[in-house]
Amino acid sequence: MTDIQSTSPATTLESAAPPFSAEMFAAFWAAPDLSRGMDILADDIVGYWPGNPEPVQGVEAYTGKIAELLAAAPDLRLELVDSATVPGAADGEQLVFLHYIGRGTGPDGPFEIRGLDRVRTRNGMVVENVIRYEPVFVTQR
């Protein structure tokens, strides 16, 4: 007797794109490019940025915030310092904690930040990102 295994849509989706990880975050922010890696974002993603009274909702608004950051500081790079991944409350959910140092040049000159993101994934897709970082300080180069 031959054992036939079916492929569910979720399995196909997961095999088509690797699940979000700290390594994926580090690779993106080593050379940010909004034309790649965005397929890991859920259509209804929610992002919480410091200084914004309301979260952004949806891929277009979320990637728009990243585009704004990169327009203000085109050389922005985030270096991953540490990370941890733990199971979330729901089936298929994980929480990825990312501690990083960001460096770039903005309108006021070179700057550095320290940040911590908490990314919620569901079946490998990013559904929520809570972004927290220290206030920007301008560095002397």
CNS distance restraints for C-alpha pairs under 8 A (distance, minus, plus):
assign (resid   7 and name CA) (resid  11 and name CA) 6.11 0.50 0.50
assign (resid   7 and name CA) (resid  12 and name CA) 6.55 0.50 0.50
assign (resid   8 and name CA) (resid  12 and name CA) 6.35 0.50 0.50
assign (resid   9 and name CA) (resid  13 and name CA) 6.09 0.50 0.50
assign (resid  10 and name CA) (resid  14 and name CA) 6.09 0.50 0.50
assign (resid  11 and name CA) (resid  15 and name CA) 6.12 0.50 0.50
assign (resid  12 and name CA) (resid  16 and name CA) 6.06 0.50 0.50
assign (resid  13 and name CA) (resid  17 and name CA) 6.59 0.50 0.50
assign (resid  14 and name CA) (resid  18 and name CA) 6.33 0.50 0.50
assign (resid  14 and name CA) (resid  19 and name CA) 6.77 0.50 0.50
assign (resid  14 and name CA) (resid 123 and name CA) 7.32 0.50 0.50
assign (resid  14 and name CA) (resid 124 and name CA) 6.98 0.50 0.50
assign (resid  17 and name CA) (resid  39 and name CA) 7.54 0.50 0.50
assign (resid  17 and name CA) (resid  40 and name CA) 7.13 0.50 0.50
assign (resid  18 and name CA) (resid  40 and name CA) 7.97 0.50 0.50
assign (resid  18 and name CA) (resid 124 and name CA) 7.29 0.50 0.50
assign (resid  19 and name CA) (resid  40 and name CA) 7.16 0.50 0.50
assign (resid  19 and name CA) (resid 123 and name CA) 7.36 0.50 0.50
assign (resid  19 and name CA) (resid 124 and name CA) 3.93 0.50 0.50
assign (resid  19 and name CA) (resid 125 and name CA) 6.32 0.50 0.50
assign (resid  20 and name CA) (resid  24 and name CA) 6.26 0.50 0.50
assign (resid  20 and name CA) (resid  25 and name CA) 7.71 0.50 0.50
assign (resid  20 and name CA) (resid  40 and name CA) 6.52 0.50 0.50
assign (resid  20 and name CA) (resid 121 and name CA) 7.24 0.50 0.50
assign (resid  20 and name CA) (resid 124 and name CA) 5.41 0.50 0.50
assign (resid  20 and name CA) (resid 125 and name CA) 6.28 0.50 0.50
assign (resid  20 and name CA) (resid 126 and name CA) 6.77 0.50 0.50
assign (resid  21 and name CA) (resid  25 and name CA) 6.45 0.50 0.50
assign (resid  21 and name CA) (resid  96 and name CA) 7.26 0.50 0.50
assign (resid  22 and name CA) (resid  26 and name CA) 6.20 0.50 0.50
assign (resid  22 and name CA) (resid  80 and name CA) 8.00 0.50 0.50
assign (resid  22 and name CA) (resid  83 and name CA) 6.46 0.50 0.50
assign (resid  22 and name CA) (resid  96 and name CA) 7.11 0.50 0.50
assign (resid  22 and name CA) (resid  98 and name CA) 6.77 0.50 0.50
assign (resid  23 and name CA) (resid  27 and name CA) 6.13 0.50 0.50
assign (resid  24 and name CA) (resid  28 and name CA) 6.20 0.50 0.50
assign (resid  25 and name CA) (resid  29 and name CA) 6.25 0.50 0.50
assign (resid  26 and name CA) (resid  30 and name CA) 6.02 0.50 0.50
assign (resid  26 and name CA) (resid  78 and name CA) 7.21 0.50 0.50
assign (resid  26 and name CA) (resid  79 and name CA) 6.60 0.50 0.50
assign (resid  26 and name CA) (resid  80 and name CA) 5.80 0.50 0.50
assign (resid  27 and name CA) (resid  31 and name CA) 6.93 0.50 0.50
assign (resid  28 and name CA) (resid  32 and name CA) 5.13 0.50 0.50
assign (resid  28 and name CA) (resid  33 and name CA) 7.05 0.50 0.50
assign (resid  28 and name CA) (resid  37 and name CA) 7.38 0.50 0.50
assign (resid  29 and name CA) (resid  77 and name CA) 5.42 0.50 0.50
assign (resid  29 and name CA) (resid  78 and name CA) 5.20 0.50 0.50
assign (resid  29 and name CA) (resid  79 and name CA) 7.24 0.50 0.50
assign (resid  30 and name CA) (resid  77 and name CA) 5.64 0.50 0.50
assign (resid  30 and name CA) (resid  78 and name CA) 6.42 0.50 0.50
assign (resid  30 and name CA) (resid  79 and name CA) 6.96 0.50 0.50
assign (resid  31 and name CA) (resid  77 and name CA) 6.99 0.50 0.50
assign (resid  32 and name CA) (resid  77 and name CA) 7.42 0.50 0.50
assign (resid  34 and name CA) (resid  38 and name CA) 6.83 0.50 0.50
assign (resid  34 and name CA) (resid  63 and name CA) 7.45 0.50 0.50
assign (resid  34 and name CA) (resid  67 and name CA) 7.52 0.50 0.50
assign (resid  40 and name CA) (resid 124 and name CA) 7.46 0.50 0.50
assign (resid  40 and name CA) (resid 125 and name CA) 5.13 0.50 0.50
assign (resid  40 and name CA) (resid 126 and name CA) 6.14 0.50 0.50
assign (resid  41 and name CA) (resid  45 and name CA) 6.47 0.50 0.50
assign (resid  41 and name CA) (resid  59 and name CA) 6.67 0.50 0.50
assign (resid  41 and name CA) (resid 125 and name CA) 5.65 0.50 0.50
assign (resid  41 and name CA) (resid 126 and name CA) 4.86 0.50 0.50
assign (resid  41 and name CA) (resid 127 and name CA) 6.65 0.50 0.50
assign (resid  42 and name CA) (resid  58 and name CA) 7.77 0.50 0.50
assign (resid  42 and name CA) (resid  59 and name CA) 7.04 0.50 0.50
assign (resid  42 and name CA) (resid 125 and name CA) 5.71 0.50 0.50
assign (resid  42 and name CA) (resid 126 and name CA) 5.67 0.50 0.50
assign (resid  42 and name CA) (resid 127 and name CA) 5.37 0.50 0.50
assign (resid  43 and name CA) (resid  58 and name CA) 5.57 0.50 0.50
assign (resid  43 and name CA) (resid  59 and name CA) 5.50 0.50 0.50
assign (resid  44 and name CA) (resid  57 and name CA) 6.27 0.50 0.50
assign (resid  44 and name CA) (resid  58 and name CA) 4.52 0.50 0.50
assign (resid  44 and name CA) (resid  59 and name CA) 6.68 0.50 0.50
assign (resid  44 and name CA) (resid 127 and name CA) 6.72 0.50 0.50
assign (resid  45 and name CA) (resid  57 and name CA) 5.77 0.50 0.50
assign (resid  45 and name CA) (resid  58 and name CA) 4.98 0.50 0.50
assign (resid  45 and name CA) (resid  59 and name CA) 6.12 0.50 0.50
assign (resid  45 and name CA) (resid  62 and name CA) 7.32 0.50 0.50
assign (resid  45 and name CA) (resid 126 and name CA) 6.68 0.50 0.50
assign (resid  45 and name CA) (resid 127 and name CA) 4.37 0.50 0.50
assign (resid  45 and name CA) (resid 128 and name CA) 5.39 0.50 0.50
assign (resid  45 and name CA) (resid 129 and name CA) 7.91 0.50 0.50
assign (resid  46 and name CA) (resid  55 and name CA) 6.40 0.50 0.50
assign (resid  46 and name CA) (resid  56 and name CA) 5.66 0.50 0.50
assign (resid  46 and name CA) (resid  57 and name CA) 4.55 0.50 0.50
assign (resid  46 and name CA) (resid  58 and name CA) 6.36 0.50 0.50
assign (resid  46 and name CA) (resid  62 and name CA) 7.24 0.50 0.50
assign (resid  46 and name CA) (resid 127 and name CA) 6.31 0.50 0.50
assign (resid  46 and name CA) (resid 128 and name CA) 4.71 0.50 0.50
assign (resid  46 and name CA) (resid 129 and name CA) 6.43 0.50 0.50
assign (resid  47 and name CA) (resid  55 and name CA) 5.42 0.50 0.50
assign (resid  47 and name CA) (resid  56 and name CA) 5.16 0.50 0.50
assign (resid  47 and name CA) (resid  57 and name CA) 6.52 0.50 0.50
assign (resid  47 and name CA) (resid  62 and name CA) 6.29 0.50 0.50
assign (resid  47 and name CA) (resid 128 and name CA) 5.74 0.50 0.50
assign (resid  47 and name CA) (resid 129 and name CA) 4.82 0.50 0.50
assign (resid  47 and name CA) (resid 130 and name CA) 5.99 0.50 0.50
assign (resid  47 and name CA) (resid 131 and name CA) 7.48 0.50 0.50
assign (resid  48 and name CA) (resid  52 and name CA) 7.36 0.50 0.50
assign (resid  48 and name CA) (resid  54 and name CA) 7.35 0.50 0.50
assign (resid  48 and name CA) (resid  55 and name CA) 4.69 0.50 0.50
assign (resid  48 and name CA) (resid  56 and name CA) 6.62 0.50 0.50
assign (resid  48 and name CA) (resid 129 and name CA) 6.27 0.50 0.50
assign (resid  48 and name CA) (resid 130 and name CA) 4.81 0.50 0.50
assign (resid  48 and name CA) (resid 131 and name CA) 5.84 0.50 0.50
assign (resid  49 and name CA) (resid  55 and name CA) 6.92 0.50 0.50
assign (resid  49 and name CA) (resid 130 and name CA) 6.75 0.50 0.50
assign (resid  49 and name CA) (resid 131 and name CA) 5.26 0.50 0.50
assign (resid  49 and name CA) (resid 132 and name CA) 6.86 0.50 0.50
assign (resid  50 and name CA) (resid 131 and name CA) 6.69 0.50 0.50
assign (resid  50 and name CA) (resid 132 and name CA) 5.98 0.50 0.50
assign (resid  50 and name CA) (resid 133 and name CA) 7.35 0.50 0.50
assign (resid  56 and name CA) (resid  61 and name CA) 5.74 0.50 0.50
assign (resid  56 and name CA) (resid  62 and name CA) 5.88 0.50 0.50
assign (resid  57 and name CA) (resid  61 and name CA) 6.00 0.50 0.50
assign (resid  57 and name CA) (resid  62 and name CA) 6.47 0.50 0.50
assign (resid  58 and name CA) (resid  62 and name CA) 6.09 0.50 0.50
assign (resid  59 and name CA) (resid  63 and name CA) 5.91 0.50 0.50
assign (resid  60 and name CA) (resid  64 and name CA) 5.87 0.50 0.50
assign (resid  61 and name CA) (resid  65 and name CA) 6.41 0.50 0.50
assign (resid  62 and name CA) (resid  66 and name CA) 6.80 0.50 0.50
assign (resid  63 and name CA) (resid  67 and name CA) 6.13 0.50 0.50
assign (resid  64 and name CA) (resid  68 and name CA) 6.17 0.50 0.50
assign (resid  65 and name CA) (resid  69 and name CA) 6.37 0.50 0.50
assign (resid  66 and name CA) (resid  70 and name CA) 6.26 0.50 0.50
assign (resid  67 and name CA) (resid  71 and name CA) 6.01 0.50 0.50
assign (resid  68 and name CA) (resid  72 and name CA) 6.23 0.50 0.50
assign (resid  69 and name CA) (resid  73 and name CA) 6.06 0.50 0.50
assign (resid  69 and name CA) (resid  74 and name CA) 7.73 0.50 0.50
assign (resid  69 and name CA) (resid  76 and name CA) 7.96 0.50 0.50
assign (resid  70 and name CA) (resid  74 and name CA) 4.59 0.50 0.50
assign (resid  70 and name CA) (resid  75 and name CA) 7.29 0.50 0.50
assign (resid  70 and name CA) (resid  76 and name CA) 6.49 0.50 0.50
assign (resid  72 and name CA) (resid 106 and name CA) 5.71 0.50 0.50
assign (resid  72 and name CA) (resid 107 and name CA) 6.95 0.50 0.50
assign (resid  73 and name CA) (resid 104 and name CA) 5.90 0.50 0.50
assign (resid  73 and name CA) (resid 105 and name CA) 5.27 0.50 0.50
assign (resid  73 and name CA) (resid 106 and name CA) 4.70 0.50 0.50
assign (resid  73 and name CA) (resid 107 and name CA) 7.66 0.50 0.50
assign (resid  74 and name CA) (resid 104 and name CA) 7.45 0.50 0.50
assign (resid  74 and name CA) (resid 105 and name CA) 7.40 0.50 0.50
assign (resid  75 and name CA) (resid 103 and name CA) 7.89 0.50 0.50
assign (resid  75 and name CA) (resid 104 and name CA) 5.19 0.50 0.50
assign (resid  75 and name CA) (resid 105 and name CA) 6.35 0.50 0.50
assign (resid  76 and name CA) (resid 102 and name CA) 6.79 0.50 0.50
assign (resid  76 and name CA) (resid 103 and name CA) 5.61 0.50 0.50
assign (resid  76 and name CA) (resid 104 and name CA) 4.15 0.50 0.50
assign (resid  76 and name CA) (resid 105 and name CA) 6.89 0.50 0.50
assign (resid  77 and name CA) (resid 102 and name CA) 5.59 0.50 0.50
assign (resid  77 and name CA) (resid 103 and name CA) 5.57 0.50 0.50
assign (resid  77 and name CA) (resid 104 and name CA) 6.39 0.50 0.50
assign (resid  78 and name CA) (resid 100 and name CA) 6.10 0.50 0.50
assign (resid  78 and name CA) (resid 101 and name CA) 5.58 0.50 0.50
assign (resid  78 and name CA) (resid 102 and name CA) 4.23 0.50 0.50
assign (resid  78 and name CA) (resid 103 and name CA) 6.56 0.50 0.50
assign (resid  79 and name CA) (resid 100 and name CA) 5.33 0.50 0.50
assign (resid  79 and name CA) (resid 101 and name CA) 5.23 0.50 0.50
assign (resid  79 and name CA) (resid 102 and name CA) 6.21 0.50 0.50
assign (resid  80 and name CA) (resid  98 and name CA) 6.94 0.50 0.50
assign (resid  80 and name CA) (resid  99 and name CA) 6.05 0.50 0.50
assign (resid  80 and name CA) (resid 100 and name CA) 4.37 0.50 0.50
assign (resid  80 and name CA) (resid 101 and name CA) 6.65 0.50 0.50
assign (resid  81 and name CA) (resid  98 and name CA) 7.76 0.50 0.50
assign (resid  81 and name CA) (resid  99 and name CA) 5.49 0.50 0.50
assign (resid  81 and name CA) (resid 100 and name CA) 4.97 0.50 0.50
assign (resid  81 and name CA) (resid 101 and name CA) 6.95 0.50 0.50
assign (resid  82 and name CA) (resid  98 and name CA) 6.19 0.50 0.50
assign (resid  82 and name CA) (resid  99 and name CA) 5.13 0.50 0.50
assign (resid  82 and name CA) (resid 100 and name CA) 6.96 0.50 0.50
assign (resid  83 and name CA) (resid  96 and name CA) 7.08 0.50 0.50
assign (resid  83 and name CA) (resid  97 and name CA) 5.31 0.50 0.50
assign (resid  83 and name CA) (resid  98 and name CA) 4.60 0.50 0.50
assign (resid  83 and name CA) (resid  99 and name CA) 6.00 0.50 0.50
assign (resid  84 and name CA) (resid  96 and name CA) 5.80 0.50 0.50
assign (resid  84 and name CA) (resid  97 and name CA) 5.14 0.50 0.50
assign (resid  84 and name CA) (resid  98 and name CA) 6.90 0.50 0.50
assign (resid  85 and name CA) (resid  94 and name CA) 6.75 0.50 0.50
assign (resid  85 and name CA) (resid  95 and name CA) 5.61 0.50 0.50
assign (resid  85 and name CA) (resid  96 and name CA) 4.41 0.50 0.50
assign (resid  85 and name CA) (resid  97 and name CA) 6.25 0.50 0.50
assign (resid  86 and name CA) (resid  94 and name CA) 5.73 0.50 0.50
assign (resid  86 and name CA) (resid  95 and name CA) 5.33 0.50 0.50
assign (resid  86 and name CA) (resid  96 and name CA) 6.62 0.50 0.50
assign (resid  87 and name CA) (resid  93 and name CA) 6.18 0.50 0.50
assign (resid  87 and name CA) (resid  94 and name CA) 4.46 0.50 0.50
assign (resid  87 and name CA) (resid  95 and name CA) 6.12 0.50 0.50
assign (resid  88 and name CA) (resid  92 and name CA) 7.70 0.50 0.50
assign (resid  88 and name CA) (resid  93 and name CA) 4.70 0.50 0.50
assign (resid  88 and name CA) (resid  94 and name CA) 4.46 0.50 0.50
assign (resid  88 and name CA) (resid  95 and name CA) 5.65 0.50 0.50
assign (resid  88 and name CA) (resid 120 and name CA) 7.67 0.50 0.50
assign (resid  89 and name CA) (resid  93 and name CA) 6.74 0.50 0.50
assign (resid  92 and name CA) (resid 121 and name CA) 7.97 0.50 0.50
assign (resid  92 and name CA) (resid 122 and name CA) 5.37 0.50 0.50
assign (resid  92 and name CA) (resid 123 and name CA) 4.91 0.50 0.50
assign (resid  92 and name CA) (resid 124 and name CA) 7.78 0.50 0.50
assign (resid  93 and name CA) (resid 120 and name CA) 6.99 0.50 0.50
assign (resid  93 and name CA) (resid 121 and name CA) 5.45 0.50 0.50
assign (resid  93 and name CA) (resid 122 and name CA) 4.34 0.50 0.50
assign (resid  93 and name CA) (resid 123 and name CA) 6.24 0.50 0.50
assign (resid  93 and name CA) (resid 124 and name CA) 7.78 0.50 0.50
assign (resid  94 and name CA) (resid 120 and name CA) 5.83 0.50 0.50
assign (resid  94 and name CA) (resid 121 and name CA) 5.22 0.50 0.50
assign (resid  94 and name CA) (resid 122 and name CA) 6.55 0.50 0.50
assign (resid  94 and name CA) (resid 124 and name CA) 7.99 0.50 0.50
assign (resid  95 and name CA) (resid 118 and name CA) 6.59 0.50 0.50
assign (resid  95 and name CA) (resid 119 and name CA) 5.61 0.50 0.50
assign (resid  95 and name CA) (resid 120 and name CA) 4.67 0.50 0.50
assign (resid  95 and name CA) (resid 121 and name CA) 6.36 0.50 0.50
assign (resid  96 and name CA) (resid 117 and name CA) 7.95 0.50 0.50
assign (resid  96 and name CA) (resid 118 and name CA) 5.73 0.50 0.50
assign (resid  96 and name CA) (resid 119 and name CA) 5.01 0.50 0.50
assign (resid  96 and name CA) (resid 120 and name CA) 6.45 0.50 0.50
assign (resid  96 and name CA) (resid 121 and name CA) 7.76 0.50 0.50
assign (resid  97 and name CA) (resid 116 and name CA) 6.95 0.50 0.50
assign (resid  97 and name CA) (resid 117 and name CA) 5.78 0.50 0.50
assign (resid  97 and name CA) (resid 118 and name CA) 4.64 0.50 0.50
assign (resid  97 and name CA) (resid 119 and name CA) 6.37 0.50 0.50
assign (resid  98 and name CA) (resid 115 and name CA) 7.95 0.50 0.50
assign (resid  98 and name CA) (resid 116 and name CA) 5.41 0.50 0.50
assign (resid  98 and name CA) (resid 117 and name CA) 5.12 0.50 0.50
assign (resid  98 and name CA) (resid 118 and name CA) 6.49 0.50 0.50
assign (resid  98 and name CA) (resid 119 and name CA) 7.95 0.50 0.50
assign (resid  99 and name CA) (resid 114 and name CA) 7.57 0.50 0.50
assign (resid  99 and name CA) (resid 115 and name CA) 5.77 0.50 0.50
assign (resid  99 and name CA) (resid 116 and name CA) 4.51 0.50 0.50
assign (resid  99 and name CA) (resid 117 and name CA) 6.72 0.50 0.50
assign (resid 100 and name CA) (resid 114 and name CA) 5.87 0.50 0.50
assign (resid 100 and name CA) (resid 115 and name CA) 5.29 0.50 0.50
assign (resid 100 and name CA) (resid 116 and name CA) 6.37 0.50 0.50
assign (resid 101 and name CA) (resid 112 and name CA) 7.06 0.50 0.50
assign (resid 101 and name CA) (resid 113 and name CA) 5.71 0.50 0.50
assign (resid 101 and name CA) (resid 114 and name CA) 4.57 0.50 0.50
assign (resid 101 and name CA) (resid 115 and name CA) 6.24 0.50 0.50
assign (resid 102 and name CA) (resid 112 and name CA) 5.50 0.50 0.50
assign (resid 102 and name CA) (resid 113 and name CA) 5.02 0.50 0.50
assign (resid 102 and name CA) (resid 114 and name CA) 6.25 0.50 0.50
assign (resid 102 and name CA) (resid 115 and name CA) 7.48 0.50 0.50
assign (resid 103 and name CA) (resid 110 and name CA) 7.42 0.50 0.50
assign (resid 103 and name CA) (resid 111 and name CA) 5.77 0.50 0.50
assign (resid 103 and name CA) (resid 112 and name CA) 4.56 0.50 0.50
assign (resid 103 and name CA) (resid 113 and name CA) 6.60 0.50 0.50
assign (resid 104 and name CA) (resid 110 and name CA) 5.66 0.50 0.50
assign (resid 104 and name CA) (resid 111 and name CA) 5.60 0.50 0.50
assign (resid 104 and name CA) (resid 112 and name CA) 6.74 0.50 0.50
assign (resid 105 and name CA) (resid 109 and name CA) 5.16 0.50 0.50
assign (resid 105 and name CA) (resid 110 and name CA) 4.05 0.50 0.50
assign (resid 105 and name CA) (resid 111 and name CA) 5.88 0.50 0.50
assign (resid 106 and name CA) (resid 110 and name CA) 6.19 0.50 0.50
assign (resid 106 and name CA) (resid 111 and name CA) 7.07 0.50 0.50
assign (resid 108 and name CA) (resid 138 and name CA) 7.18 0.50 0.50
assign (resid 109 and name CA) (resid 138 and name CA) 6.35 0.50 0.50
assign (resid 109 and name CA) (resid 139 and name CA) 7.61 0.50 0.50
assign (resid 110 and name CA) (resid 138 and name CA) 5.49 0.50 0.50
assign (resid 110 and name CA) (resid 139 and name CA) 5.44 0.50 0.50
assign (resid 110 and name CA) (resid 140 and name CA) 7.03 0.50 0.50
assign (resid 110 and name CA) (resid 141 and name CA) 7.34 0.50 0.50
assign (resid 111 and name CA) (resid 136 and name CA) 6.35 0.50 0.50
assign (resid 111 and name CA) (resid 137 and name CA) 5.41 0.50 0.50
assign (resid 111 and name CA) (resid 138 and name CA) 4.15 0.50 0.50
assign (resid 111 and name CA) (resid 139 and name CA) 5.12 0.50 0.50
assign (resid 112 and name CA) (resid 136 and name CA) 6.15 0.50 0.50
assign (resid 112 and name CA) (resid 137 and name CA) 5.90 0.50 0.50
assign (resid 112 and name CA) (resid 138 and name CA) 6.63 0.50 0.50
assign (resid 112 and name CA) (resid 139 and name CA) 6.74 0.50 0.50
assign (resid 113 and name CA) (resid 133 and name CA) 6.48 0.50 0.50
assign (resid 113 and name CA) (resid 134 and name CA) 5.84 0.50 0.50
assign (resid 113 and name CA) (resid 135 and name CA) 6.76 0.50 0.50
assign (resid 113 and name CA) (resid 136 and name CA) 5.40 0.50 0.50
assign (resid 113 and name CA) (resid 137 and name CA) 6.93 0.50 0.50
assign (resid 114 and name CA) (resid 133 and name CA) 5.48 0.50 0.50
assign (resid 114 and name CA) (resid 134 and name CA) 5.61 0.50 0.50
assign (resid 115 and name CA) (resid 131 and name CA) 7.43 0.50 0.50
assign (resid 115 and name CA) (resid 132 and name CA) 5.58 0.50 0.50
assign (resid 115 and name CA) (resid 133 and name CA) 3.83 0.50 0.50
assign (resid 115 and name CA) (resid 134 and name CA) 6.33 0.50 0.50
assign (resid 116 and name CA) (resid 131 and name CA) 6.30 0.50 0.50
assign (resid 116 and name CA) (resid 132 and name CA) 5.33 0.50 0.50
assign (resid 116 and name CA) (resid 133 and name CA) 6.10 0.50 0.50
assign (resid 117 and name CA) (resid 129 and name CA) 6.61 0.50 0.50
assign (resid 117 and name CA) (resid 130 and name CA) 5.52 0.50 0.50
assign (resid 117 and name CA) (resid 131 and name CA) 4.52 0.50 0.50
assign (resid 117 and name CA) (resid 132 and name CA) 6.04 0.50 0.50
assign (resid 118 and name CA) (resid 129 and name CA) 5.72 0.50 0.50
assign (resid 118 and name CA) (resid 130 and name CA) 5.16 0.50 0.50
assign (resid 118 and name CA) (resid 131 and name CA) 6.70 0.50 0.50
assign (resid 119 and name CA) (resid 126 and name CA) 6.79 0.50 0.50
assign (resid 119 and name CA) (resid 127 and name CA) 7.73 0.50 0.50
assign (resid 119 and name CA) (resid 128 and name CA) 5.76 0.50 0.50
assign (resid 119 and name CA) (resid 129 and name CA) 4.44 0.50 0.50
assign (resid 119 and name CA) (resid 130 and name CA) 6.45 0.50 0.50
assign (resid 120 and name CA) (resid 126 and name CA) 5.96 0.50 0.50
assign (resid 120 and name CA) (resid 127 and name CA) 5.80 0.50 0.50
assign (resid 120 and name CA) (resid 128 and name CA) 5.03 0.50 0.50
assign (resid 120 and name CA) (resid 129 and name CA) 6.29 0.50 0.50
assign (resid 121 and name CA) (resid 125 and name CA) 5.08 0.50 0.50
assign (resid 121 and name CA) (resid 126 and name CA) 4.38 0.50 0.50
assign (resid 121 and name CA) (resid 127 and name CA) 5.46 0.50 0.50
assign (resid 121 and name CA) (resid 128 and name CA) 7.02 0.50 0.50
assign (resid 122 and name CA) (resid 126 and name CA) 6.58 0.50 0.50
assign (resid 122 and name CA) (resid 127 and name CA) 6.57 0.50 0.50
